[in-house]
């Protein structure tokens, strides 16, 4: 090859090399630019921004809302990513809690999967339907009016068919105590359905066979469990109190359970007096023998278990000792002695 040819070839090679470097640089710049568009707006800002996406919102409108709240770098990048991931027609309306530390991919995924803000609430064991209403209204899960309408609806569960028609509060005992998580658009009826379904599942999985073997109805078991739930303050005493109730029922004794008086009075009191014992109510177990006509609270799993498996003993009485526990007695004389001791 001649020296002239070499001199001509060197500039061409240089131009090609420079072009390759330029293309590589442009590609690297483009890649970094796209990467930056997909990156969190502020990786160190872990606070949350509440976003309400109205129903029927388009992908473009959602992108604009996110950009307006400084949650993404670019509307175009958001739309491009959603199109690539086939999210653009799957973005869901609702209340979202997003962070500027979230990447564009995380934000798009949350909205496409409908990971809306949930409301969590806990129904304590032993709450009555009235107390559950107060809790849900306080937690802004529903209004008092919506609750009153919802509890009057008919719910299709076999155990509710056992509730006597005269019972004006048929859901008492069956709104299962637990922690629930619901979306903000969940209706009051759906909340009640969730609690009833939870009860049904727990009953069928853990207690149905034992109750059937004892020829005990769901309703009677829940009535007994509700008494145990309200009387027992120490977990280990639930089966013992269940045994006391069993012994008294078998011997034809009145149960004389203070919690039934408070339920009849519909009052929250720390103690009852002799006048309270005269309340005219079928729930007054000081006046009427046997179980009350319905549950007096919504019992939890442990109380239902105790109702079906009471301790075997000869106790007929118990006195509250003031520390959460009870003193159990076999005879009335022993019971009176315990009353004098622990009432001081």
Backbone torsions as a table, in degrees:
resi	resn	phi	psi	omega
1	UNK	NA	137.4	-176.2
2	UNK	-75.9	160.3	179.0
3	UNK	-63.3	-31.7	179.8
4	UNK	-67.7	-42.5	-179.8
5	UNK	-62.5	-39.3	179.2
6	UNK	-64.9	-40.8	179.4
7	UNK	-64.3	-34.1	179.8
8	UNK	-75.1	-33.0	-176.0
9	UNK	-74.4	-33.4	-177.6
10	UNK	-60.1	-45.8	177.2
11	UNK	-60.8	-37.8	-179.4
12	UNK	-64.1	-43.3	179.7
13	UNK	-65.3	-37.0	178.4
14	UNK	-64.9	-41.8	179.4
15	UNK	-63.6	-43.2	179.5
16	UNK	-62.8	-42.1	179.8
17	UNK	-63.9	-43.1	178.6
18	UNK	-64.2	-38.8	178.6
19	UNK	-63.5	-42.5	178.4
20	UNK	-63.8	-42.6	177.6
21	UNK	-61.1	-42.0	179.9
22	UNK	-63.1	-45.7	-179.9
23	UNK	-64.2	-40.3	178.0
24	UNK	-64.3	-41.7	179.1
25	UNK	-64.5	-42.5	179.1
26	UNK	-64.4	-41.2	178.4
27	UNK	-63.2	-42.7	178.9
28	UNK	-65.1	-40.1	178.1
29	UNK	-63.4	-45.3	-179.8
30	UNK	-62.3	-44.1	179.2
31	UNK	-60.7	-46.3	179.0
32	UNK	-65.0	-35.4	178.8
33	UNK	-65.6	-47.6	179.6
34	UNK	-63.1	-42.6	179.1
35	UNK	-60.2	-40.7	179.2
36	UNK	-65.4	-35.6	179.5
37	UNK	-67.1	-30.2	-178.8
38	UNK	-88.1	-13.4	-176.4
39	UNK	-74.0	160.5	175.6
40	UNK	-58.9	147.0	177.9
41	UNK	-64.3	-40.0	178.2
42	UNK	-148.7	96.8	-176.5
43	UNK	-58.3	-22.2	-176.5
44	UNK	-93.6	-6.1	-179.5
45	UNK	-95.5	97.5	-177.1
46	UNK	-96.0	8.9	175.5
47	UNK	-71.7	162.3	-176.1
48	UNK	-109.0	147.3	176.5
49	UNK	-116.1	126.2	178.5
50	UNK	-85.0	125.2	-179.0
51	UNK	-121.8	128.3	174.4
52	UNK	-106.5	114.2	177.0
53	UNK	-97.2	112.7	-178.7
54	UNK	-65.6	156.0	176.7
55	UNK	-63.4	152.5	-179.9
56	UNK	67.9	15.0	178.1
57	UNK	-70.9	138.5	175.9
58	UNK	-83.5	166.6	178.1
59	UNK	-60.8	-38.1	179.8
60	UNK	-64.8	-40.8	179.2
61	UNK	-66.7	-38.3	178.3
62	UNK	-66.3	-42.3	177.9
63	UNK	-59.8	-42.0	178.5
64	UNK	-63.4	-39.4	179.6
65	UNK	-65.7	-41.3	179.4
66	UNK	-66.8	-40.9	179.5
67	UNK	-67.1	-40.0	179.9
68	UNK	-60.2	-34.3	-179.7
69	UNK	-93.9	13.0	174.4
70	UNK	57.9	40.4	178.8
71	UNK	-100.1	-18.3	176.4
72	UNK	-133.5	158.0	178.8
73	UNK	-77.5	-37.1	-169.3
74	UNK	-146.7	131.3	174.6
75	UNK	-64.3	-41.6	-178.7
76	UNK	-61.6	-42.0	179.5
77	UNK	-64.2	-40.3	178.3
78	UNK	-61.8	-46.7	-178.8
79	UNK	-65.4	-40.0	179.7
80	UNK	-63.9	-43.4	179.7
81	UNK	-64.8	-43.7	-179.8
82	UNK	-62.2	-38.1	178.8
83	UNK	-67.6	-42.4	-179.6
84	UNK	-63.7	-37.6	-178.2
85	UNK	-91.6	4.3	-178.0
86	UNK	60.4	37.4	178.6
87	UNK	-94.8	-19.5	-166.8
88	UNK	-58.6	-28.6	178.2
89	UNK	-102.1	9.5	-177.2
90	UNK	-118.8	3.4	-179.6
91	UNK	-68.4	130.8	-170.7
92	UNK	-108.9	144.5	176.9
93	UNK	-72.6	161.9	176.4
94	UNK	141.2	-175.6	-179.9
95	UNK	-97.5	119.6	-179.4
96	UNK	-118.2	147.8	175.6
97	UNK	-118.2	102.7	-172.6
98	UNK	-116.0	163.5	-176.9
99	UNK	-128.6	149.1	175.7
100	UNK	-71.1	-9.7	174.9
101	UNK	-86.7	-4.5	176.9
102	UNK	-82.0	140.6	174.3
103	UNK	-74.2	164.3	178.2
104	UNK	-58.7	-39.8	-179.2
105	UNK	-62.3	-41.2	179.5
106	UNK	-65.8	-43.9	-180.0
107	UNK	-62.6	-47.0	179.9
108	UNK	-62.0	-40.5	-179.9
109	UNK	-64.3	-43.1	179.1
110	UNK	-57.9	-44.9	-176.2
111	UNK	-73.5	-38.1	179.8
112	UNK	-67.1	-33.7	-178.5
113	UNK	-91.2	-2.2	177.1
114	UNK	67.9	37.3	179.7
115	UNK	-79.8	69.6	-176.9
116	UNK	-75.1	165.4	177.8
117	UNK	-65.0	131.1	177.3
118	UNK	-105.2	152.8	174.3
119	UNK	-103.8	127.2	177.5
120	UNK	-109.3	139.8	176.0
121	UNK	-148.2	153.6	-178.6
122	UNK	-120.2	126.2	174.2
123	UNK	-93.6	111.9	179.8
124	UNK	-67.8	152.1	175.5
125	UNK	-63.1	136.8	177.3
126	UNK	90.1	2.0	175.7
127	UNK	-73.0	143.4	173.7
128	UNK	-85.4	169.7	176.2
129	UNK	-60.0	-38.0	179.0
130	UNK	-63.8	-41.3	178.6
131	UNK	-69.0	-35.3	177.1
132	UNK	-64.0	-41.1	176.3
133	UNK	-58.7	-48.3	-179.8
134	UNK	-58.6	-42.6	-179.4
135	UNK	-64.1	-46.8	-176.5
136	UNK	-68.7	-34.3	176.0
137	UNK	-68.3	-42.0	179.3
138	UNK	-63.8	-37.6	179.7
139	UNK	-83.1	2.8	179.1
140	UNK	60.9	30.8	173.8
141	UNK	-76.3	-34.9	178.8
142	UNK	-156.8	170.7	175.1
143	UNK	-93.1	162.3	178.2
144	UNK	-61.6	-38.5	-179.5
145	UNK	-65.6	-43.3	-179.9
146	UNK	-64.3	-37.8	178.4
147	UNK	-64.2	-46.4	-178.4
148	UNK	-60.9	-36.3	177.3
149	UNK	-70.9	-40.6	-175.6
150	UNK	-68.0	-39.0	-177.5
151	UNK	-70.4	-15.7	179.3
152	UNK	-88.0	-6.0	-179.7
153	UNK	-74.0	159.1	175.3
154	UNK	-91.4	126.0	-180.0
155	UNK	-113.1	133.2	-170.6
156	UNK	-86.5	78.7	176.1
157	UNK	-130.5	136.3	-174.9
158	UNK	-61.1	-35.7	-177.9
159	UNK	-67.5	-26.1	178.7
160	UNK	-73.9	-19.1	178.4
161	UNK	-71.6	-15.5	177.6
162	UNK	-81.4	-15.7	-177.3
163	UNK	-70.8	126.0	180.0
164	UNK	-59.3	145.3	-178.3
165	UNK	-60.6	-27.1	-178.2
166	UNK	-73.4	-15.9	-179.1
167	UNK	-72.4	116.6	-176.6
168	UNK	-82.6	-4.3	-179.2
169	UNK	-131.9	67.5	-170.3
170	UNK	-66.1	-17.5	-179.4
171	UNK	-86.3	-9.6	-179.4
172	UNK	-58.2	128.3	178.8
173	UNK	98.5	-18.5	-170.8
174	UNK	-113.9	-1.6	175.6
175	UNK	-86.6	95.8	-164.9
176	UNK	-66.4	128.2	178.6
177	UNK	-66.8	126.6	-177.8
178	UNK	-174.7	176.2	172.4
179	UNK	-97.9	128.0	-176.9
180	UNK	-119.1	148.8	175.7
181	UNK	-127.6	122.1	-176.5
182	UNK	-130.7	157.9	174.2
183	UNK	-79.1	160.3	-175.9
184	UNK	-65.9	-24.5	-178.5
185	UNK	-92.8	11.0	178.9
186	UNK	-69.7	130.1	-179.0
187	UNK	-78.0	162.5	179.2
188	UNK	-62.9	-38.2	177.5
189	UNK	-61.7	-38.4	178.9
190	UNK	-67.8	-35.4	177.0
191	UNK	-62.6	-46.1	179.3
192	UNK	-64.5	-42.4	176.9
193	UNK	-57.5	-40.6	-179.1
194	UNK	-62.2	-43.0	-178.8
195	UNK	-71.0	-39.4	177.8
196	UNK	-66.4	-41.6	178.7
197	UNK	-64.3	-37.0	177.8
198	UNK	-64.0	-44.8	176.8
199	UNK	-58.8	-48.0	-177.8
200	UNK	-58.7	-43.7	-178.8
201	UNK	-64.5	-46.1	179.6
202	UNK	-63.6	-43.7	-178.9
203	UNK	-62.0	-49.8	-176.1
204	UNK	-65.7	-37.3	-176.8
205	UNK	-78.1	-32.0	-170.2
206	UNK	-118.0	-24.3	-170.0
207	UNK	-126.4	-17.8	-172.2
208	UNK	-60.1	-45.0	-177.5
209	UNK	-65.4	-43.0	179.3
210	UNK	-64.3	-42.7	179.3
211	UNK	-63.3	-40.1	178.7
212	UNK	-64.5	-40.8	179.4
213	UNK	-63.4	-32.1	179.3
214	UNK	-88.9	-0.6	-176.0
215	UNK	55.1	41.7	-179.3
216	UNK	-109.4	135.2	179.6
217	UNK	-77.6	159.3	176.2
218	UNK	-58.6	-43.1	-174.5
219	UNK	-62.1	-48.0	179.8
220	UNK	-63.7	-39.6	-179.9
221	UNK	-63.8	-38.5	-179.1
222	UNK	-73.6	-36.1	174.8
223	UNK	-58.2	-50.9	-179.7
224	UNK	-62.0	-43.0	179.9
225	UNK	-62.1	-36.3	-179.9
226	UNK	-66.7	-35.7	176.7
227	UNK	-65.3	-44.9	179.5
228	UNK	-62.1	-43.5	-178.6
229	UNK	-59.4	-41.9	-177.5
230	UNK	-78.1	-26.4	-176.5
231	UNK	-89.0	-36.5	-175.1
232	UNK	-82.7	126.8	176.4
233	UNK	-108.0	-17.0	176.4
234	UNK	-115.0	128.9	-173.3
235	UNK	-55.1	-41.7	-176.5
236	UNK	-66.4	-16.8	-178.2
237	UNK	-87.9	-7.8	-178.2
238	UNK	-57.0	-51.1	179.2
239	UNK	-64.4	-30.7	179.8
240	UNK	-68.5	-46.2	178.0
241	UNK	-63.8	-37.7	175.5
242	UNK	-59.5	-39.7	178.2
243	UNK	-66.6	-37.3	177.1
244	UNK	-61.8	-47.0	179.9
245	UNK	-61.1	-43.2	178.9
246	UNK	-60.3	-45.9	-179.3
247	UNK	-62.3	-42.9	-177.9
248	UNK	-68.3	-40.8	178.7
249	UNK	-63.2	-43.4	-178.4
250	UNK	-66.6	-28.5	179.7
251	UNK	-94.7	6.7	177.2
252	UNK	72.8	19.8	179.8
253	UNK	-86.4	148.3	172.9
254	UNK	-69.4	144.2	-175.7
255	UNK	-71.2	-34.9	178.2
256	UNK	49.2	54.5	-179.7
257	UNK	-99.3	120.9	-176.0
258	UNK	-59.2	-35.0	-177.4
259	UNK	-61.1	-29.6	178.6
260	UNK	-72.0	-31.6	176.5
261	UNK	-65.7	-45.6	-180.0
262	UNK	-63.1	-35.5	177.9
263	UNK	-67.5	-40.5	178.8
264	UNK	-65.1	-37.7	179.7
265	UNK	-75.8	-20.5	-175.5
266	UNK	56.2	43.4	179.8
267	UNK	-130.4	152.6	173.2
268	UNK	-100.4	105.2	-179.3
269	UNK	-131.4	149.0	178.9
270	UNK	-80.8	-21.9	178.7
271	UNK	-153.4	162.1	178.8
272	UNK	-116.7	159.1	178.6
273	UNK	-117.6	177.5	-176.6
274	UNK	-62.9	-31.8	178.2
275	UNK	-65.9	-37.4	178.2
276	UNK	-61.0	-33.3	-177.4
277	UNK	-67.0	-11.8	-179.6
278	UNK	-94.7	3.5	-177.0
279	UNK	-56.2	132.8	-178.3
280	UNK	-83.9	92.3	-178.4
281	UNK	-155.3	140.8	176.1
282	UNK	-65.5	-12.0	176.6
283	UNK	-83.5	-4.1	-179.8
284	UNK	-78.6	96.1	-177.1
285	UNK	-79.0	1.6	170.4
286	UNK	-83.1	-26.2	-178.8
287	UNK	-97.9	-35.7	-172.4
288	UNK	-116.3	138.1	-179.7
289	UNK	-78.4	162.3	176.6
290	UNK	82.6	-175.3	178.2
291	UNK	-72.2	153.4	173.7
292	UNK	-65.1	165.8	-174.6
293	UNK	-70.8	-9.2	-179.7
294	UNK	-162.6	169.1	177.2
295	UNK	-61.8	151.9	178.9
296	UNK	-108.8	4.1	179.3
297	UNK	-171.7	176.0	176.5
298	UNK	-100.3	103.8	-175.4
299	UNK	-77.4	154.7	175.8
300	UNK	-91.1	-178.2	-175.7
301	UNK	-59.2	-43.9	-177.2
302	UNK	-65.4	-37.0	179.8
303	UNK	-69.2	-37.7	177.5
304	UNK	-65.3	-41.4	178.2
305	UNK	-61.1	-41.5	179.4
306	UNK	-66.4	-35.6	179.0
307	UNK	-62.7	-36.3	-177.9
308	UNK	-87.6	-19.4	-179.9
309	UNK	-133.4	73.4	179.7
310	UNK	-71.3	154.0	174.8
311	UNK	-69.8	145.6	176.8
312	UNK	-92.6	114.3	-179.4
313	UNK	-159.7	-177.0	-178.9
314	UNK	-113.2	22.9	178.4
315	UNK	-79.6	141.7	177.1
316	UNK	-126.9	-8.9	-174.7
317	UNK	-140.8	157.4	170.3
318	UNK	-152.3	150.3	-178.8
319	UNK	-127.3	136.6	178.0
320	UNK	-71.9	129.6	-174.9
321	UNK	-91.0	-7.8	177.5
322	UNK	95.1	-8.3	-179.3
323	UNK	-114.5	14.2	-177.8
324	UNK	101.4	-20.3	-178.2
325	UNK	-103.0	173.1	-179.5
326	UNK	-124.5	155.1	171.1
327	UNK	-102.5	126.4	-176.1
328	UNK	-103.1	137.8	-176.3
329	UNK	-126.8	151.8	178.0
330	UNK	-93.3	-33.0	-176.2
331	UNK	-119.4	160.3	179.5
332	UNK	-66.6	-36.5	179.3
333	UNK	-62.8	-43.0	178.4
334	UNK	-65.4	-35.9	179.4
335	UNK	-64.9	-44.1	178.8
336	UNK	-62.8	-39.4	178.6
337	UNK	-63.8	-41.3	178.9
338	UNK	-66.7	-37.7	178.1
339	UNK	-60.4	-44.6	-179.5
340	UNK	-64.1	-38.4	-177.8
341	UNK	-67.9	-44.8	-171.6
342	UNK	-95.4	-2.6	176.4
343	UNK	-92.3	-4.2	-178.2
344	UNK	-76.0	NA	NA
